[in-house]
Amino acid sequence: MQLLDLTLDDPVANIALEEALLDEAESNDEPTELLRLWHLDMPMVVIGRSSSYESEVNGNQTNMDAVPVVRRCSGGAAIVCGAGCLMYSVILSYQNHPELQQISNAHDFVLTTVSKAINKLGVESTKQGTSDLTVGTRKISGNSLRCKRNHILYHGTLLCNYDLDLVGRYLGTAPRQPEYRQQRTHNQFVANLGVDMEALRQSLIDTWEATQARSEIPSAMVESLLENKYRCDKWNLHGQNL
């Protein structure tokens, strides 16, 4: 598996890169498998492909604080990333893993692997809901996926030592809630792993056996996606396909 340990300077470009890597994999003649790790030192709201900006984002607060809001290519609800939150993504090939074409298998496979990486650090995490990882009953990781013909992009958050107050500051009440949440507020529902981010990063690399380091990215694809999609209000605020 390839390893791309890279955070781009432009926060929004990091979201464009996720889709570009998936598109690049689709264009390759051979199956591609990749682990990407990145993080931001500043807050950014990332909303799901079908999320409602009006109901899921506190737009007045994000505007006031100049926090970027960007819509990703995958589903799921809005999240807030920032300092202390490790972002990961994996691209997996259906040729290598035909069972992942069933969505429930994709959730189980990826989250089991990520959970193993966490558990190696002495923290017991488990899958709850459709695509959450928890410690006890509190969520420490939210995840989503995007499927193409030959590959799947699966990505998510891992709260290490994150300012949990940012979630309630920038997000509204999630319209779709797993049963185990039991109507808890954001601060009552989410929690930090309390592990060193660099230790978690290395554990993920080891568990996924991502031994083929790469540094190049499909820059032209990223720039095209930024210009035609991820810097456009029609996409970010209204979800209109461009």
Order of alpha helices (4+ residues) and beta strands (2+ residues): beta-alpha-beta-beta-alpha-alpha-beta-beta-beta-alpha-beta-beta-beta-beta-alpha-alpha-alpha-beta-alpha-alpha
